[in-house]
Amino acid sequence: MDFDGDGAEEVISFFILPGDNPLKIYIFRDAGHDYELADIIESVGANFESARYADLDGDGVLELIVGHLVSPALRSMTVYSIRGLTHTKLAEAVYSALSVYDFTGDGRDDLAVTRLSSSEFPGEVELFSFPRSGEPISYTAQLSFGVESLVRVLPGRLATGESALFVDGKPSGGALVTDVFTVTGSALKNISVSTPGGVSMSTLRDVPVYTADINRDGAPDVPMPRLLPQQSDARYYAYDWYTFTADGMRRLALSTFHNESDGWYFILRPEWRGYVTVRRESHIAGERTIIFSHTAGGALTDFLKIYTLTGENSENRERLPNRFRLYHDWGTIYAAEILDSGGQISITESDVNGAFSRIVEEWSFGS
């Protein structure tokens, strides 16, 4: 890694060795024909959890952000300056998740530390900003009350352009809640929470679908379930994905139907809201079907089928009349068929391909 921007790469190595300070970081400088030891950083702990590199103070030299596993229940973070290839401790904190991103909008990365509640402190996000000279500045804001575990911590933008941190957490009872943090003035604020020390009720949901940039515009979206019109006792849901503005208001970005069991989702048009529904059929071995229907004109009319095809005969079933391929992945073929909708819904093969996507598995903290 070229820490000091001089064009020569330094070598940084992480060791666990016997002794009182078992975690050791060795920094080597390029000495021409070989590398020579420039510095050693020692710390306590059972193991290293993470290492990140970022120019936090804008001086052209990368800082080193090290996460330590002190015990199975405790993580600690230390930020080191490596100016002159000699370390200086800039900040340290206990954490549950770390995020490096330009949260203050000054063109430099900041460090967001998310930590769950303890017997002494509530759950919170602490944001560290590092001026070029002087002590780091920190801001704090509380998580929703009762969050017991983190599912995803995702930096990004608000709908109004400001930088933000989206924290998906699980409160007691198994629900899911998203807290949205942004810097306003000289303070960090949880803009989604209803009251100080309260819960973000506008993002509280009982489905395990996590915040994601579903439309890939740089602004993460929070999914909220909406029951579709029922054709039988089976209940199916759409997900309305919301972005947030700086004043905490929600904006609908798009709506989807997620078929988690088969690993795909489909974007629902805004004009379909309220009268498009789905049902599942799986009467044929190796063929699972989701059928989209509408109630325009009063009667229930099918207009689209999406097939998940597996097994030895999947390619033959894909070639049945009027079917076309959407995706092929590891022995599974996804195909579709457009049905006669009686003129109420006009949809083309290109429309279906554009609205269909696979559900992508991501790291739990959104990295």
Residue pairs with C-beta under 8 A, 6 or more apart in sequence:
1 9
1 10
1 11
1 12
1 53
1 62
2 8
2 9
2 10
3 10
3 12
3 27
3 53
3 61
3 62
3 64
3 82
3 85
4 10
4 60
4 61
4 62
4 82
4 83
4 84
4 85
5 60
5 61
8 29
8 30
9 30
10 27
10 28
10 29
10 30
10 38
10 85
11 27
11 28
11 35
12 25
12 26
12 27
12 28
12 51
12 64
13 25
13 26
13 28
14 23
14 24
14 25
14 48
14 51
15 23
15 24
15 25
15 26
16 22
16 23
16 24
16 47
16 48
17 24
20 44
21 42
21 43
21 44
22 44
22 45
23 42
23 43
23 44
23 45
23 47
23 48
23 68
24 40
24 41
24 42
24 43
25 40
25 41
25 42
25 64
25 66
26 37
26 39
26 40
27 37
27 38
27 39
27 40
27 41
27 82
27 85
27 87
28 35
28 36
28 37
28 38
29 35
29 36
29 38
29 85
38 85
38 86
39 82
39 85
39 86
39 87
41 64
41 66
41 80
41 87
43 66
43 68
43 78
44 68
44 70
45 68
45 69
45 70
45 76
46 69
46 70
46 71
47 68
47 69
48 66
48 67
48 68
48 69
49 67
49 68
49 69
49 75
50 65
50 66
50 67
50 98
51 64
51 65
51 66
51 67
52 64
52 65
52 98
52 100
53 62
53 63
53 64
53 65
54 62
54 63
54 65
54 100
54 109
54 111
55 61
55 62
55 63
55 108
55 109
56 63
56 79
56 90
56 108
56 109
56 110
56 111
56 128
56 130
57 63
57 81
57 108
57 130
57 131
57 132
58 107
58 108
58 132
59 83
59 132
61 81
61 82
61 83
62 82
63 79
63 80
63 81
63 82
63 90
63 130
64 79
64 80
64 82
64 87
65 77
65 78
65 79
65 80
65 98
65 100
65 111
66 77
66 78
66 79
66 80
67 75
67 76
67 77
67 95
67 98
68 75
68 76
68 77
68 78
69 75
70 76
74 94
75 94
75 95
75 96
76 92
76 93
76 94
76 95
77 92
77 93
77 94
77 95
77 98
77 113
78 89
78 91
78 92
79 89
79 90
79 91
79 92
79 111
79 128
79 130
79 136
80 87
80 88
80 89
80 90
81 87
81 88
81 90
90 130
90 136
91 111
91 128
91 130
91 136
91 138
93 113
93 115
93 126
93 128
94 115
95 113
95 114
95 115
96 114
96 115
96 116
96 150
97 113
97 114
97 150
97 153
97 167
97 365
98 111
98 112
98 113
98 114
99 111
99 112
99 114
99 153
99 154
99 155
99 165
100 109
100 110
100 111
100 112
101 109
101 110
101 112
101 155
101 163
101 165
102 108
102 109
102 110
102 163
103 110
103 112
103 127
103 129
103 155
103 163
103 164
103 165
103 182
103 183
104 110
104 127
104 129
104 163
104 183
105 162
105 163
105 183
106 129
108 129
108 130
110 127
110 128
110 129
110 130
111 127
111 128
111 130
112 125
112 126
112 127
112 128
112 153
112 155
112 165
112 181
113 125
113 126
113 127
113 128
114 124
114 125
114 143
114 150
114 153
114 165
114 167
115 121
115 123
115 124
115 125
115 126
116 123
116 143
116 147
116 148
116 149
116 150
116 169
117 123
117 143
117 147
117 148
122 142
122 143
122 145
122 197
123 142
123 143
123 144
123 147
123 169
124 140
124 141
124 142
124 143
125 140
125 141
125 143
125 165
125 167
125 179
125 181
125 188
125 190
126 138
126 139
126 140
127 138
127 139
127 140
127 181
127 183
127 188
128 136
128 137
128 138
129 136
129 137
129 138
129 139
130 136
130 137
131 137
139 183
139 186
139 187
139 188
140 188
141 181
141 187
141 188
141 189
141 190
142 190
142 193
142 196
142 197
143 167
143 169
143 179
143 190
144 169
144 171
144 177
144 179
144 190
144 193
144 198
144 199
144 200
145 171
145 197
145 198
145 199
146 171
146 172
146 199
147 169
147 170
147 171
147 177
147 179
148 169
148 170
148 171
148 172
149 169
149 170
150 167
150 168
150 169
150 170
150 364
150 365
151 168
151 169
151 170
151 176
151 210
151 364
152 166
152 167
152 168
152 210
152 211
152 362
152 364
152 365
152 366
153 165
153 166
153 167
153 168
153 365
153 366
154 165
154 166
154 167
154 168
154 211
154 212
154 220
154 365
154 366
155 163
155 164
155 165
155 166
155 366
156 163
156 164
156 166
156 213
156 218
156 219
156 220
157 163
157 164
157 218
157 219
157 220
158 164
158 180
158 182
158 219
158 243
158 244
158 245
158 246
159 219
159 243
159 244
159 245
159 251
159 253
160 245
160 246
162 182
162 183
162 246
163 182
163 183
164 180
164 181
164 182
164 191
164 220
164 244
165 180
165 181
165 182
166 178
166 179
166 180
166 181
166 211
166 220
166 222
167 178
167 179
167 180
167 181
168 176
168 177
168 178
168 210
168 211
169 176
169 177
169 178
169 179
170 176
170 177
171 177
171 199
174 206
175 204
175 205
175 206
176 204
176 205
176 206
176 207
176 208
176 209
176 210
177 199
177 200
177 203
177 204
177 205
178 192
178 200
178 203
178 211
178 222
179 190
179 192
179 193
179 200
179 203
180 190
180 191
180 192
180 200
180 203
180 222
180 244
180 248
181 188
181 189
181 190
181 191
182 188
182 189
182 191
182 246
183 189
184 191
184 246
190 200
191 244
191 246
191 247
191 248
192 200
192 202
192 203
192 244
192 248
193 199
193 200
194 200
194 201
194 202
202 250
203 222
203 224
203 242
205 223
205 224
205 225
206 225
207 223
207 225
207 237
207 239
209 223
209 225
209 239
209 258
209 260
210 223
211 220
211 221
211 222
211 223
211 366
212 220
212 221
212 223
212 362
213 219
213 220
213 221
214 221
214 223
214 241
214 253
214 254
214 256
215 221
215 241
215 253
215 254
217 253
219 243
219 253
220 243
221 241
221 242
221 243
221 253
221 254
222 241
222 242
222 243
222 244
222 250
223 239
223 240
223 241
223 242
223 256
224 239
224 240
224 241
224 242
225 237
225 238
225 239
225 240
226 237
226 238
226 239
226 240
226 255
227 235
227 236
227 237
228 236
228 237
228 238
228 257
228 276
228 277
228 278
229 274
229 275
229 276
229 277
229 295
230 236
230 277
231 277
231 279
231 293
231 300
232 279
234 279
234 280
236 257
236 277
236 278
236 279
236 280
237 257
238 255
238 256
238 257
238 268
239 255
239 256
239 257
239 258
240 252
240 255
241 252
241 253
241 254
241 255
241 256
242 250
242 251
242 252
242 253
243 250
243 251
243 253
244 250
244 251
245 251
254 267
254 268
255 267
255 268
255 270
255 273
256 265
256 266
256 267
256 268
257 265
257 266
257 268
257 278
257 290
257 292
258 265
258 359
259 265
259 266
259 290
259 306
259 308
260 359
262 288
262 290
262 308
262 334
263 332
263 358
263 359
264 306
264 308
264 327
264 334
264 356
264 357
264 358
264 359
265 356
265 357
265 359
266 292
266 306
266 355
266 356
266 357
267 354
267 355
267 357
268 276
268 355
272 294
272 345
275 294
275 295
275 296
276 292
276 293
276 294
276 295
277 292
277 293
277 294
277 295
278 290
278 291
278 292
278 293
279 290
279 291
279 293
280 288
280 289
280 290
280 291
281 288
281 289
281 291
282 288
282 289
284 317
285 311
286 309
286 310
286 311
286 313
286 314
286 317
287 307
287 308
287 309
287 310
287 317
288 307
288 308
289 305
289 306
289 307
289 308
290 305
290 306
291 302
291 304
291 305
292 302
292 303
292 304
292 305
292 306
293 300
293 301
293 302
293 303
294 300
294 301
294 303
294 341
294 344
294 345
295 301
296 344
296 345
297 342
297 344
301 341
301 342
301 344
302 339
302 341
303 338
303 339
303 340
303 341
303 344
303 345
303 347
304 336
304 337
304 338
304 339
304 347
304 352
305 336
305 337
305 339
306 326
306 334
306 335
306 336
306 352
306 356
307 317
307 318
307 323
307 333
307 334
307 335
307 336
307 337
308 332
308 333
308 334
309 317
309 318
309 332
309 333
309 334
309 335
310 331
310 332
310 333
314 331
314 332
314 333
315 333
317 323
317 335
318 325
318 333
318 335
322 337
322 338
323 335
323 336
323 337
324 335
324 336
324 337
324 349
324 352
325 333
325 334
325 335
326 334
326 335
326 336
326 352
326 353
326 356
327 333
327 334
327 356
327 358
328 334
329 358
334 356
334 358
336 349
336 352
336 356
338 347
338 348
338 349
338 352
341 347
